[in-house]
Amino acid sequence: MIDIPDALVAAQNACNGEAGRAFVAGLPGMAAEFLKRWGLRRDGAVMHGVCALVLPVVRVGDGRPAVLKLQLVDEETVGEPVALRLWGEASAGAVGLLEHDPVTGAMLLERLDGRRSLDGMADAGRAVGVIAGLLAGLTEVRPPAGCGLRGLGEAAERMVAGAPGVVAGLVDEGERRLVRDCAAAVREVAGEPGDRLLHWDLHFGNVLAGPDGRWVAIDPKPLVGDPGFELLPALWNRFDADAVGRRFDVLTGVLGLDRGRAVAWTLGRVLQNACWSVGDGGAGRLVPEQAHIARVLLGRG
């Protein structure tokens, strides 16, 4: 039997409603099925994120440590195994995919050290450098046509379309102007959304140490687009208002990005987050750290 963490139950209930409750209810049976199908035995305590249940396991046949990841398949998670296969073929720095079931979305992944992430690296500047190096490798990959992954172009259209609702929901005139400027920046680059494979959520907690000491990217929410759209998590997480410009310089320098386009797509990430947090009757203010990042990139910080 598997005890489902209360935090995962609450997150699925809040985010996915009835579908989330059905997913949670089916987790014990799903875990039992894949432990048997893939010849696994449990090897540690249950772990979880907001979306997934993760079981440390060992493959009985060869004794290899691994993790069994079970998550609800949705728009963000459906492309994860596709991306992991492509990155694996390119040795790009993402966690290795060992098995995948396309019906349930269950995955067997290489075992990393869940106790060692970039969140624990004392020098945040050095951690940003690690993120930059990983992004440089991940975004070198161009997915083939017809791979089925989401595209940044469609996301950009939704952001721009949602901007007026965000502006209407904000109580601060300066933030309204900021959102208008973010939308204007996205419109300038939306015609060339890019063709690289993006992780979309590479923050410090999504980089774990491998058994050989290398740093490895986990938990992608992949889409195809411009690498400039990847930068906001490394600017926002472990936030340091005085370091925004330095971090942006490191990221764009290591990835070899055009600075103007990278600014525009990073402002797009601020706009995308505002559409989620302010639109549809949400909060009446932008996330303060993200508003600061936008101001710095627009030369107002």
N, C-alpha and C positions, 0 to 999 in steps of 0.2 A: 504493500500500500504506500501511496505517496501523499504526504501532507502538502496541500496547496497553500503557499504563504498568503496570509490575510491581505498583505499589500498588493499582491497580484490580483486577488479577487476584487479588491476595491477599485484598482486601476481599470480592470476590464469592465466592471460594472459602470464606471463613470464614463469611460471612453467609447465603449462599444455596445452598451445596453444589453438587449436580449441576446445578440450574437456573442457578446463577451461572456455572458452567464452560461450559455450553451457550451462555449469553448472550455471554460473552467470545469464544467461538469464532466466533460469528456476527457479531461487530461489524464486521470488515472488509467483509464482503459487504453488511451493512445500510447502512454508511456509503456505499459505492459506489452502492447503489440510490438513496438519497435525494439524493446529490449530483447524480445524473442526473435523477431525477424532478422535483426542484424547481429545476433549472437553477442549480446552485451551483458555485463553484470555491473551493478551500481558500485560506485567507488567514492562516495563522499556525500556531503549534505546537499540538499536541494538549493539551487541558486535561482535568481529571477531578476528581470528588469521590469519595465513598465508593460512590455508586450509579451515577453517570453518566459517559459519555464526552462531551466537548464539543469540537466542531471550529469554530474561527473560519472563516467563509465570507463570500463576496460573492455576491449574486444577479446572475447574468450579465445578466439582462434590464434591470435598472435601476441596477445598481452599488451597491445598498444593502448595507452591512455587516450581518451577522447571525451567529448561532451555531446550529449543528446539535447538538441534545441527544439522545443515545441512552441509554436506561436500561431496566432490567428493570421490567416493569409488575407491581406488587403492590398490596396493600391501601393503602399509603401514597402511591404515585405515580399510581395510576389516576385520581385526581380532579384532578391538577394542571392539565390543559388546561381542564377545566370551570371551575375557579376562576379561571384566568388570563383566560378569556373574560369571565366576569362582572365581574372587576375592571377589565378593559380597557374594557368598556361604561360603567363608572362612573368611569373615569379616576382610580382609587383609589390608584395608586402602585406597582403591580406591573409586572414586566417584560412587554413586549408579546409576544403570541403571534401569529406570522405564518402558520404552517402546522402541521397536526397530522395524524398517521396513527393512527387508532384501533386498527388491528390490532397494530402494533409498539410504539406509544407514542412514536414519533419526533416531535420538535417542532423547528420553526424559530422562534427567538426573536430579539428585537431585541438588538443588540450593545451591551453596557455595558463599562465600564472595569474589567476584572478585576484591575487593579493597585491600584485605589482602593476599599477597603471601609471600613466603620466601625471595623474592627479597627485601622486606621491613624490614626484620629482621636485626637490626643494627649489631649484632654479627654474622659474617659469620661463625665462628667456630661452634657456636651453631646451625646455619642453616644446616651445614654439618651433625651434629649429628641427626637432624630431618630427613634428607634425608636417612641417614644410617638406622634409625629405620624403616622408611617406606619400604626401599628396603628389609630389613630383613623379613618383613611380606609378601610383594608381592612375593618374590622369594621362599618362602616356598611352594608355590602352584606348583604342577606338573600337567600339562594338560593331559587329557586322550588321548590315541592313537586315531588317526583319527579326531582330533579336527580341522584340516585344517590350523593351524597357521604356519607361516614361521619358518624355522629352522636355527640356527646359523651355522650349518655345511655347508649349501649351501652358506651362506654369506661369510664364511671363504674361501671357494674355490674361490669365485669371487674376494675377496681381494687379495689373493696370486697371482691369475692369472693377476690381474691388476697392481701388483707392478712393473714389468719391464717398463710399460708405464709411471708410475709415476716417476721412476728413470730417464728415458729418458727426461722427461719434466722439471726436476729440474735444476737450474743453479748453485747450491751450492754443492760442493762435500761432505761437511759434512752432508748435508741433504740427499744426495743420500745414504750415508752410513747408516744414521738413518732409512731410509725406508727399506733398505735391512735387517737391524737388526729387524725391526718390522715384516717383512714378515717371517724371520727365526723363530721368537718367535711364530707366529701364526701356522706355520707348525708343531711345537713341540706339540701343544695342539689340533690341528684340528681334530685328530682322536677321541677325547672325547669332543664333543661340548656341552654336558650337556642337562638336561631334565627339567629345571625349567622355569616358566613363567616369562618372562622379560618385563619390561616397555619400555626400550630402550632409553627413552628421559626424564628421571627424573631430570630436572634441577630446579633451585629455582623458576622460574616463573610457573612451572607446579605443584606446591604445593600450594593449597589454604586453607584458614580457613573454617571450617564447622560452622554451627550455634551453635554447642555446644563447640566450641573452639578447636576441634581436627584438626590436619593437614591432608589433604586429597590429594592423587595423582590424577591428571587429564591427559587427552590427551595422552594416551599410543599409541605407535606404536609397538604392541607386537610381540614377537617372542619367540621361545623355545630355551633355551641354558644355558650357564654357567653364574652364577651371576657376575663373574668377568667382564663380558662385559658391566655391568651397571655403572661403576664407573666414566668414563671420564666426563660426564656432571657436576658432583659435583666438579671435579678438575679444569675444564676449566671456568665455569661460575663464575662470581665475582672473577676473577682470581687474585691470590696472589702468586707470584713466590716463596716467602719464605715459603708458607704454603702447597705446593704440597705434601711433604713427610708426614706432620702431618695429612692432610686430608686423604691421602691414608691409613695411619695407622688406623684412626678412622673407615673408611669405611670397611676395611678388618677385623678389630677387631670385630665390631658389627655384621657383617654378618658371621663371623667365616670362612673366606675364606683361602684357601692355598695361601700364598703370591706369590709364583712363578707363579702359574696359573693365579692369578689376574693380575700380571704384564703383562703376555703374552697377555691376552685378552684385557687389557687396551691399550697395544701397537697395538692390532688389531683394536681398535676403531680409533686410530690415523691413521692407514693405510687406513681404510675404508673412513675416511674423506678426506684423501689425494687423494684417487682414484676419489672422486667426484670433488675436487677443483683443482687438478693438472692434472689429466688424461684428455684425449680428448682435448688437447690444452688449458687448463685452466692456472691458475697462475703458475709462475715458481718457487715459494717458498712455503714452508709449512706455515700453520698458526703459527705465532711465539710462541704463548702460548702453542699450542699443541706440537710443537717441543721441547719446554722447558720441558714439562711434560714427554715426551719420554726420554729425556736425564736424567732427575732425576731418572726415574724408571730403566734406564739402568746403573745408577751409574756414570753418567757423568755431572750431574748438579752442 
